[in-house]
């Protein structure tokens, strides 16, 4: 029954009833407690009602929770600082390795250019030597022809001298038979004297001409010996030049053979494919032939053709390397977060095959094409998010996924190093990174095989 004289509609009355109900509700869990305080003269007690106990418990719980959270924040801050220092240290080491790889790549490129320059210089010198050799060969043939002419003339003059001597003997015999002596009348004697004088002058001229011819033949023989010695020196120098050129071609070819073999590609199949695409003939790397007849090639011509064949093979290698994805898709600072093969799915879907390599970096990092090719896909692709696919030669396809922005369109022809998009976290991704795949004939292969093989040359 409500008490008379109390305002049952006022705020105080309502608050009091509400407080009473709260105490009644808490009474089952927090019964009223009394705290006795005793002094020397008096004894007092303090009533701890259920609501007071609930407020005290709530305040204590909040204080304990605040202490736990503060302790956790301090511990996490310490751990984060340690992790950041370790990440920065790893990043510094990785940037150092990248710098060393870049320097090694530049050194290999400079060595290839230097070898090409040395070959061009040596080839020019070989051509000049071949020209001098042909000139000396023609001079030797002309000298041999002149010597033969001189020898024929000398034989003819000697024959004429012998004939003249025979005629003198015959004339003397005729005079002796007709007159009994070689002495005749004054006119006969004068004619005989004139005839003998003419014959004597002819014989003297013939002897002088013979001596001159013999001197010319001796000088020609000396010239022939000098030409032969020069020819032997030129051949020895040519042999040394050919040996150096063959060595340069071999040294330059080994890194290219190793690069394609390391990537698991058939070098002969690649070169045959390039030949079919670049089938024009002629130019400075054609077969080296000096003779216009069908005679067999000389050893020097065979060696020169071997060198030119090696250079043509190097050129085919160069074309194949430009069309094969051997480069890195990311050149800025990044971190490898997941490799090729089976791994635990980051989204909690168990163990699954990861068909590419993940490069983690900052959002907007430039993504580059790793080889020449044609863009066959540029857009959204389910779990890959924004992705780009490039079809290269030899049945090779590369995929760049989780991009934040795409900078190419389907049908675009791109070259190695062209920017095709920006790093992001689109699609099924846990953070900003690039998912990079390499496929041969539709089958996924480890992209690091191509990247490591290319690092030995580029």
C-alpha positions in Angstrom: 0.0 0.0 0.0 1.4 3.4 -0.9 2.1 5.5 2.1 0.0 8.6 2.5 1.7 12.0 2.3 4.4 10.8 -0.2 4.4 12.1 -3.8 4.4 8.9 -5.9 4.9 10.8 -9.2 7.9 12.9 -8.4 11.4 12.2 -9.7 12.8 11.4 -6.3 10.2 8.7 -5.7 10.8 7.1 -9.2 14.6 7.1 -8.7 14.2 5.5 -5.3 12.0 2.7 -6.6 14.4 2.1 -9.5 17.4 1.9 -7.1 15.4 -0.5 -4.9 14.7 -2.8 -7.9 18.4 -2.8 -8.9 19.4 -3.8 -5.4 16.8 -6.5 -5.4 18.1 -7.9 -8.7 21.7 -7.9 -7.6 20.9 -9.3 -4.2 21.1 -12.9 -5.5 24.6 -12.5 -6.8 26.0 -9.8 -4.5 24.3 -10.0 -1.1 24.6 -7.0 1.1 27.9 -6.9 3.2 28.7 -5.0 6.3 32.2 -3.7 7.1 32.8 -3.1 10.8 35.3 -0.3 11.8 36.3 -0.5 15.5 38.2 2.3 17.3 39.2 2.6 21.0 35.9 4.2 22.0 33.4 3.3 19.3 32.4 0.7 16.8 31.0 1.6 13.4 30.0 -0.3 10.4 29.7 0.4 6.7 27.0 -1.1 4.5 28.1 -2.4 1.2 24.9 -2.7 -0.8 24.7 -4.8 -4.0 24.9 -1.8 -6.3 27.9 -0.4 -4.6 29.7 -3.8 -4.8 28.8 -4.0 -8.6 30.2 -0.5 -9.2 33.4 -1.5 -7.3 33.8 -4.7 -9.2 33.2 -2.9 -12.6 35.8 -0.3 -11.7 38.4 -2.9 -10.7 37.7 -5.0 -13.8 38.2 -1.9 -16.0 41.4 -1.1 -14.2 42.8 -4.6 -14.7 41.7 -4.6 -18.4 43.4 -1.2 -18.9 46.6 -2.6 -17.4 46.5 -5.7 -19.7 45.9 -3.6 -22.8 48.7 -1.2 -22.0 51.1 -4.1 -21.3 50.1 -5.7 -24.7 50.6 -2.4 -26.6 54.0 -1.9 -25.1 55.1 -5.5 -25.9 53.8 -5.3 -29.5 55.5 -2.0 -30.0 58.8 -3.6 -28.9 58.2 -6.6 -31.2 57.3 -4.3 -34.2 60.4 -2.2 -33.7 62.5 -5.4 -33.8 60.7 -6.8 -36.9 61.1 -3.4 -38.7 64.8 -3.3 -38.0 65.2 -6.9 -39.4 63.1 -6.1 -42.5 65.2 -3.0 -43.2 68.4 -5.0 -42.8 67.1 -7.7 -45.1 66.0 -5.0 -47.6 69.5 -3.4 -47.5 71.1 -6.8 -48.2 68.7 -7.6 -51.0 69.3 -4.2 -52.6 73.1 -4.9 -52.4 72.6 -8.2 -54.2 70.4 -6.5 -56.8 73.2 -3.9 -57.4 75.8 -6.6 -57.7 73.6 -8.5 -60.2 73.0 -5.3 -62.2 76.7 -4.6 -62.3 77.5 -8.1 -63.4 74.8 -7.8 -66.1 76.3 -4.5 -67.4 79.8 -6.2 -67.4 78.5 -9.1 -69.5 76.9 -6.7 -71.9 80.1 -4.7 -72.2 82.1 -7.9 -72.8 79.7 -8.9 -75.6 80.0 -5.5 -77.3 83.8 -5.6 -76.9 83.9 -9.0 -78.5 81.7 -7.8 -81.4 84.0 -4.8 -81.9 87.1 -7.0 -81.8 85.6 -9.4 -84.3 84.6 -6.5 -86.7 88.2 -5.1 -86.5 89.7 -8.5 -87.1 87.3 -9.2 -90.0 88.3 -5.9 -91.6 92.0 -6.8 -91.2 91.4 -10.3 -92.7 89.7 -8.7 -95.7 92.6 -6.3 -96.2 95.1 -9.1 -95.9 93.2 -11.2 -98.4 93.4 -8.3 -100.8 97.1 -7.9 -100.3 97.5 -11.7 -100.7 95.6 -11.6 -104.0 97.7 -8.7 -105.2 101.0 -10.5 -104.4 99.7 -13.6 -106.0 99.0 -11.7 -109.2 102.4 -10.1 -109.1 104.1 -13.5 -108.7 102.2 -14.9 -111.7 103.3 -11.8 -113.8 106.9 -12.4 -112.7 106.7 -16.1 -113.6 105.3 -15.1 -117.0 108.1 -12.6 -117.6 110.8 -15.1 -116.6 109.3 -17.6 -119.0 109.4 -15.0 -121.8 113.0 -14.1 -120.9 114.0 -17.8 -120.9 112.4 -18.4 -124.3 114.1 -15.3 -125.8 117.5 -16.5 -124.4 117.1 -19.9 -125.8 116.1 -18.4 -129.2 119.2 -16.1 -129.2 121.5 -19.0 -128.2 120.0 -21.1 -131.1 120.6 -18.2 -133.5 124.2 -18.0 -132.2 124.8 -21.7 -132.8 123.3 -21.4 -136.3 125.6 -18.4 -137.1 128.6 -20.4 -135.9 127.6 -23.3 -138.1 127.3 -21.0 -141.1 130.8 -19.6 -140.4 132.2 -23.1 -140.3 130.4 -24.0 -143.6 131.7 -20.8 -145.3 135.2 -21.6 -144.2 134.8 -25.1 -145.6 133.5 -23.8 -148.9 136.4 -21.4 -149.3 138.9 -24.1 -148.4 137.4 -26.5 -151.0 137.3 -23.8 -153.8 140.6 -22.1 -153.2 142.5 -24.5 -151.1 142.8 -21.9 -148.4 140.7 -19.5 -146.4 142.5 -16.6 -147.9 141.0 -15.2 -151.2 141.4 -12.3 -153.3 141.2 -8.8 -151.8 137.4 -8.5 -152.5 136.7 -11.9 -151.1 138.9 -11.2 -148.1 137.1 -7.9 -147.5 133.7 -9.6 -147.8 134.7 -12.4 -145.5 136.1 -9.8 -143.0 132.9 -7.9 -143.2 130.9 -11.1 -142.7 133.0 -12.1 -139.8 132.7 -8.6 -138.2 128.9 -8.8 -138.5 128.9 -12.3 -137.0 131.2 -11.1 -134.2 129.0 -8.1 -133.4 125.9 -10.3 -133.5 127.6 -12.8 -131.2 128.7 -10.0 -128.8 125.2 -8.5 -128.7 123.7 -12.0 -128.2 126.1 -12.7 -125.3 125.3 -9.3 -123.7 121.6 -9.9 -124.1 122.1 -13.4 -122.6 123.9 -12.0 -119.6 121.2 -9.3 -119.2 118.5 -12.0 -119.4 120.4 -14.1 -116.8 120.6 -11.1 -114.4 116.9 -10.4 -114.9 116.0 -14.0 -114.2 118.1 -14.0 -111.0 116.4 -10.7 -109.8 113.0 -12.2 -110.7 113.8 -15.3 -108.7 114.8 -13.2 -105.7 111.5 -11.3 -106.0 109.6 -14.6 -106.1 111.4 -15.7 -102.9 110.5 -12.5 -101.2 106.8 -12.8 -102.3 106.8 -16.4 -101.0 108.2 -15.3 -97.7 105.6 -12.5 -97.4 102.9 -14.9 -98.3 103.9 -17.3 -95.6 103.9 -14.5 -93.1 100.4 -13.4 -94.2 99.1 -17.0 -93.9 100.6 -17.3 -90.4 99.0 -14.0 -89.3 95.7 -15.1 -90.9 95.9 -18.3 -88.9 96.4 -16.4 -85.7 93.5 -14.0 -86.5 91.2 -16.9 -87.3 92.1 -18.7 -84.1 91.3 -15.6 -82.0 88.0 -15.1 -83.9 87.0 -18.7 -83.3 87.9 -18.4 -79.6 85.8 -15.1 -79.3 82.8 -16.7 -81.0 83.1 -19.8 -78.7 83.4 -17.6 -75.5 80.5 -15.4 -76.6 78.3 -18.4 -77.4 78.7 -20.3 -74.1 76.6 -17.9 -71.9 73.8 -17.9 -74.4 73.8 -21.8 -74.6 73.8 -21.9 -70.8 70.9 -19.4 -70.5 68.5 -21.3 -72.7 69.5 -24.7 -71.3 69.1 -23.4 -67.7 65.5 -22.3 -68.6 64.8 -25.8 -69.9 64.3 -24.7 -73.5 65.5 -26.6 -76.6 68.1 -24.4 -78.2 67.9 -26.1 -81.6 64.1 -25.8 -81.7 64.3 -22.1 -80.7 66.9 -21.4 -83.4 64.9 -23.3 -86.1 61.8 -21.2 -85.1 63.7 -18.0 -85.4 65.2 -19.0 -88.8 61.6 -19.7 -90.1 60.6 -16.2 -89.0 63.7 -14.5 -90.3 64.3 -16.4 -93.6 65.8 -13.6 -95.8 69.2 -14.3 -97.2 72.3 -12.2 -98.1 74.0 -9.5 -96.2 77.4 -9.4 -94.5 77.0 -12.7 -92.8 76.6 -14.8 -96.0 79.1 -17.6 -96.9 82.6 -16.2 -97.5 83.7 -17.3 -101.0 86.6 -15.9 -103.0 86.6 -18.2 -106.0 84.0 -17.7 -108.7 84.4 -21.2 -110.1 83.1 -24.4 -108.5 86.6 -25.3 -107.1 86.8 -26.6 -103.5 87.1 -24.0 -100.8 90.5 -23.3 -99.2 91.1 -24.0 -95.5 90.9 -20.3 -94.8 87.6 -20.0 -96.6 86.2 -22.9 -94.6 87.3 -21.4 -91.3 85.9 -18.0 -92.3 82.6 -19.6 -93.1 82.6 -21.4 -89.8 83.1 -18.1 -88.0 80.3 -16.4 -90.0 78.1 -19.4 -89.2 78.8 -18.9 -85.5 78.0 -15.2 -85.7 74.8 -16.0 -87.5 73.9 -18.4 -84.6 74.7 -15.6 -82.1 72.4 -13.3 -83.9 69.6 -15.9 -83.8 70.3 -16.3 -80.1 70.0 -12.5 -79.7 66.6 -12.5 -81.4 65.4 -15.5 -79.4 66.5 -13.9 -76.1 64.6 -10.6 -76.9 61.4 -12.6 -77.4 61.8 -14.9 -74.3 60.8 -13.6 -70.8 64.2 -13.6 -69.1 63.9 -10.2 -67.4 62.6 -9.2 -63.9 59.0 -7.9 -63.8 59.8 -5.6 -60.9 62.9 -3.3 -60.7 62.0 -1.3 -57.6 62.4 -2.4 -54.0 60.4 -5.6 -53.3 60.4 -8.8 -51.2 59.8 -12.4 -52.3 56.8 -13.6 -50.3 55.9 -16.9 -52.0 57.6 -19.1 -54.5 56.5 -21.7 -57.1 55.1 -25.0 -55.8 52.7 -26.3 -53.1 52.0 -24.1 -50.1 49.4 -23.5 -47.4 46.7 -21.3 -48.8 46.8 -17.8 -47.2 43.0 -17.7 -47.1 42.8 -20.9 -45.1 41.8 -23.3 -48.0 44.4 -25.9 -47.1 47.5 -26.9 -49.2 47.3 -25.8 -52.8 49.6 -25.5 -55.8 51.0 -22.0 -56.3 51.7 -21.6 -60.0 53.8 -18.5 -59.9 56.1 -16.2 -57.8 54.9 -13.4 -55.6 56.8 -10.0 -55.4 55.6 -7.8 -52.5 56.1 -4.0 -52.7 54.4 -0.7 -52.3 51.1 0.1 -54.0 51.7 1.6 -57.5 55.1 0.1 -58.1 55.8 -0.1 -61.8 55.3 -3.6 -63.5 57.3 -4.3 -66.7 57.0 -6.8 -69.5 59.7 -9.5 -69.2 60.0 -10.1 -73.0 58.7 -9.1 -76.4 55.2 -10.2 -77.2 51.5 -9.4 -77.8 48.9 -8.6 -75.0 46.2 -11.2 -75.2 44.3 -10.3 -71.9 44.1 -7.0 -70.0 41.2 -6.8 -67.5 39.5 -8.5 -64.5 40.0 -12.3 -64.1 38.2 -13.7 -61.1 40.8 -14.5 -58.3 43.6 -12.9 -60.3 41.9 -9.5 -60.1 43.2 -6.9 -62.6 45.6 -9.0 -64.7 47.6 -8.8 -68.0 48.6 -11.8 -70.1 51.3 -11.5 -72.8 51.8 -14.1 -75.5 55.5 -14.5 -76.4 57.2 -16.6 -79.1 57.9 -20.3 -78.8 54.5 -21.0 -77.0 55.5 -19.0 -73.9 52.9 -16.9 -72.0 53.4 -14.6 -68.9 50.7 -13.5 -66.5 50.8 -10.4 -64.2 48.0 -10.5 -61.5 46.5 -8.4 -58.6 47.3 -5.1 -60.4 46.0 -1.8 -59.2 46.0 -0.3 -62.7 46.4 -1.7 -66.2 48.4 0.4 -68.7 48.0 -1.8 -71.9 45.2 -3.1 -74.0 44.5 -6.4 -75.8 46.4 -6.5 -79.1 49.2 -4.2 -78.0 52.7 -5.3 -79.0 55.1 -4.7 -76.2 58.9 -5.0 -75.8 61.0 -6.1 -72.8 61.0 -3.3 -70.2 57.7 -1.7 -71.3 55.5 -0.7 -68.4 52.2 -2.6 -68.5 50.7 -1.9 -65.1 51.0 -0.9 -61.4 51.3 -3.3 -58.4 48.1 -3.6 -56.3 46.0 -6.0 -54.3 43.0 -6.7 -56.5 41.2 -10.0 -56.6 42.0 -12.8 -54.1 44.9 -11.2 -52.3 46.0 -10.6 -48.7 48.1 -7.5 -49.5 49.8 -5.5 -52.1 52.0 -7.7 -54.3 52.5 -9.0 -57.9 51.6 -12.6 -58.8 53.9 -13.5 -61.8 53.5 -16.7 -63.9 55.3 -18.2 -66.8 53.5 -20.9 -68.9 54.9 -23.0 -71.8 52.2 -24.7 -73.9 49.7 -23.9 -71.2 51.7 -25.6 -68.4 52.9 -23.5 -65.5 56.7 -23.5 -64.9 58.8 -21.9 -62.2 59.4 -18.2 -63.2 62.6 -18.1 -61.2 64.2 -20.5 -63.7 63.9 -17.9 -66.5 64.9 -15.0 -64.2 68.0 -16.8 -62.9 69.0 -17.9 -66.4 68.7 -14.3 -67.7 70.7 -12.9 -64.9 73.9 -14.7 -66.3 73.7 -12.6 -69.5 71.5 -9.5 -69.1 
